[in-house]
């Protein structure tokens, strides 16, 4: 069962569980795992949500693993920075899990309502597929395809700071290769690409640098284009294959659905959202997945602080009883 809200839309949606179709799909970062929810997308009510949410089973976390400590993170990040310098990489994304266990019970209904209120411009979801429960909210669009006009939209999103701080050279330089990467991919599918100026994108307590793209593509190219875009430099790095190899080498935990993407198909369009601000929920623990774009200029202490800030996007909205 899944419940979700689209960006700038407070209507609550679910699926009708018709086994002939599947309109909602979650893809893992490595694209090796997919979770699909059967049926067409339907509007639903808070009453239905409250009734169904009471039947969502939360499973015990029996992994018996310790979280990555700050010292572990910094030591590994120093190795990652050396890889970046040695290979002259523009950027590599390194992530971690923040584990939280100091609670008695999670109120899923209030937690989801908090997420929806805090991030009105995001795709917000809560699901349980019978074996795992996830909650998330993020506003990066991997792609939006209009079935009628064949217009395709995407964005380059990178760099992170608290809303009150000013951009430094590190964040500005981090965003540039993301923009170039997406532009180069789109040029293989279309000769007419509209690109916006780079501007601030606010997401709760933090902001990113954002550049928008619009073009028209052939419908039969859509799946291939999404495969080319994912994983974007915002969640992986450049060059893609080399960064994926080093992500698998240095990260302590698998990313699972974190930094993967979500596909939502409606009557008029197909939407793809990057799954970044998200957490896997257990009965006795929460795994909040967070990461950051690492460059040769990165400061490990500041990168740790950035991941702590990002983890609050989910953790501060969870309601415990």
N, C-alpha and C positions, 0 to 999 in steps of 0.2 A: 504494500500500500504506500502511495506517495501523495503528499500534499505540497503545493508550491504556489508562489506568486511571481508574476513577471515584473520586470522593472517598471516603476511608475504605475503599477496596476495593483490595487488592493483587493481585487477579486481573487477568491480562493479557488484553486483548480485541483483536480485529481484525474484519475482515469476510470473508465466504466468497467474495466476488467473483462472486456470482450476478447476472447482468446484469438480472434481472427486477425487482430492488428496489435501493433505496439507503437505508441507515439512518443514515448519517453525512454531514453537510453542514457546510461552512465558508462563512460569508457575510462578504464584505468590509464595511468600515465603511459605505461608501456604498451597499451592497446591489446594486452593479452587477455583481459577480462572485461566482460560487459554485463551490466545489470539492466534488464529491460522490464518495463511495467506494461502489462497487457491492457489493450483497449484504447479507445479514442479519448482525447482530452475533454473533460466536462467541467462545467462550473459546479461548485458545491457550496455548502453552507458551514458556518461555524458549529452548528449543532451536529452535523455529520462528522465534522472534524473532531469535536470533543468526544463523540461516541466511539469513533474508531481509534482514537489515540489511546483510549483506556485499554485497548486490546493489544497495543504494540508491546511485544516482549523485549525487555532489555536483558542481554545475556551477561553472565559473569565473565570478567576478563581473567582468563586462565593462562595468559601468555608467560607470566612470571618473569618479566623483563624489567630492567632498571632503565630509567630515562637517561638520555644523554646529558651529562653534567656540563656546566659552563666551561670547565677546564678541558674536557674532551672536545667540546665544540671548537674552542679556540685553537687547540693543538691541531685538530684536523683541518680547520680553516686555513691555518698557516701553510699546511701542505698543499691545499688547493690553490692558494695564492701563488705558491712557487710553480705549480703546474701552469697557471695562467701566464706568469711571467716567462717561463721557459719556452712556452709555445706561442707567445704573443697573442693570446686570446682577447677579444674585446670584452667577453663576459662569460661567466659560468654560474649557474644557479645552484646553490647548496641549501638543502632543507633539513629540518629536524622535526621530531615530535615533541610537543610539550605535554607531559602527562600530569593529570590532576586526579587525585584520589581522595581528597579530604572532604567527603560529603556523605550524606546518608541516602538521599534519593533525588533523582532529577525529575522535575515537573516538565514534561515535554511540551505540553500545551502552552504554558507561560513562557517557556524558553523560546519556542517558535514565534510566539507573538512579540517577544522582545526583539528578536532578530528582524522581524518584518518592520517593526517601528524604527529600529536603528538604521536600517539600510533600504530606504524606499526606492533607490535607483538600482538595486541589485536583483538578480534572480535568487529567490529565497526558497529553500526546500527542506523538507523533513521526510525521510522514508525509512521503512523497515521492509526488507524483502523476505523475512522469515529466518534469516541467519545473521543479519547485521543491521545496525541502525546508524544513519548518518544525518547530519544537519549542516547546512552551509548557506552562505550568502556572498555573492561576488558579482561585480558589474562588468567584468571584461567580456566583450563579445568576440568570440573566435570567428564567428560568421553569422550573417543574416541574409537569407536568400528569399526574394520575393518570387513566388511561383508564377505570378501573372506578368510582371515586367522584366523578370530575370535580372533584376538589380541585385548586386552582392555588396554587402558592407562588412567592414572589419575595422580593427583599431590596433595601434601600437601603444602598449601601456607598459611603462617601466619607471623605475625611480620611486623611492618611498621616503616620505618625511612626515612628521607630525604637521598637522594643518597650519600651525602658527609659525613654522620655520621657513627660511628662505632656501631656495635651491642652490646647491653648490656645484662645482664642476664635475664632481663624481657622479651625481644623479643625471646631470645633463648629458654627460658622455655615455652613461649607461643606456639612455633612451635612444640615442642616435642609431646604433646598429640594429635595434629592434625595428625602427622605422624603415631603414634601408632594406633589411631582410624581407619584410612584408611587401614593400614596393617591388622588389626584384621578383618575388613569386607571382604577384598579380600581373606583372608585365608579360609573363609567359602565357597568360590566359586572355588578356585584353590589351588593346592599344590605347584605350581611353580611360585613364584613371584620375579621379579627383582626389586630391590630398589636402587636408585642412592644415591650418597652423597648429603648432603644438601648444597645448593649454593645460591648466590644472584640472585634474579629475578628483573630486572629493569622495572618499569612501569612509564614512564614520569619523574616526579620530585621526585618520591619515589621508594623505593625498599622493597622487601619482602624476607623472607627465603623460599626456595622451595626444595622439595624432590619429585622425579618422581618415578612412579610405572608402571610396565608392567607385563601382565599375559595373559593367554588365558582362555576364558570362553565359556560355551555353549550359543548359540544365544538366547535360550528361557529364559535364566537367566538375560538378559540385563536389562529389565524393573525393575525387582525386585532389582537388584544391584544398579541401579540409585536411587530407592526409599530408599534403605538402606543408601546410601552415603549422600543424601540430607535430611536436611541441614547439611553440614559439620561443624565441630567445627570452621572453619574459618569464618562462618557467623552466627553461633548459639552458640556453646559452648558444654561442656561435664558435665553431661550426657544430651543427646539430649532432652528428654521429659521434664525434670525439667527446663532446660534452656528456652525452648519454652514457658513454663508456665510463667516464670518470665519475659521474653521479652514482652509478652502480658500484664503483670501486670504493668511494669515500663515504657515502651516506650510511649511517648506522642502521636505518630501518627502511624497508620498502615503502614507496610512496602510496601504494594502493590506489584509491580513487583521487587522491590529492594530485593536483596539476594535470589531471586528465581533463575530459570535457563532457558536457551534457548536451544531448541533441533533443530538441523539442519540435515536433512537427504538427502544425496546425493546418487548417484548410487553405490558408493563404500564403503561409511562409514556413521556412525551416530555420530554426534558431539554434545556434551553437554557443554555449557559454563555457568559459574556462572555470574549472572547479578549484578555486584557490582557498578562500576563507572557509574552511570546513573542519569538521571534527567527526570522529567515530565515537559513538556513545555506547558505553557498557553500563551494566548495573552498578558496578563498583569502581569505574574509572572513566576518564575522558582522554582521548588522544586528539589534541589540536595540532594540525599539520601546518607548519610555517616555514618560510624560506626567504632567501634574498639573493639579489643579483650581485655576484662578486666580480670585482675588477682588480687590476694590478694595484690600484690606489686604495683598496678596501682596508678598513681598520677592523680587526676581529672583534674588539670590544664593542665598537659601534654596531657591527653586524649582529652581535648577540642581542644588544638592546633593541635593534629593529625587529628581530624575531619575537622578542618579548612583547613589544608593542602590537605586532600583528596578531599574536595569540589572543590578545584582549578582544579582538573583533568578535570572537566566538565566546570565550570564557566569561567575559563581563555580562553577556546576555543570557547565560544559562541560569535557570532558576532552580535552586536547591531547597528541599524541605527536610 
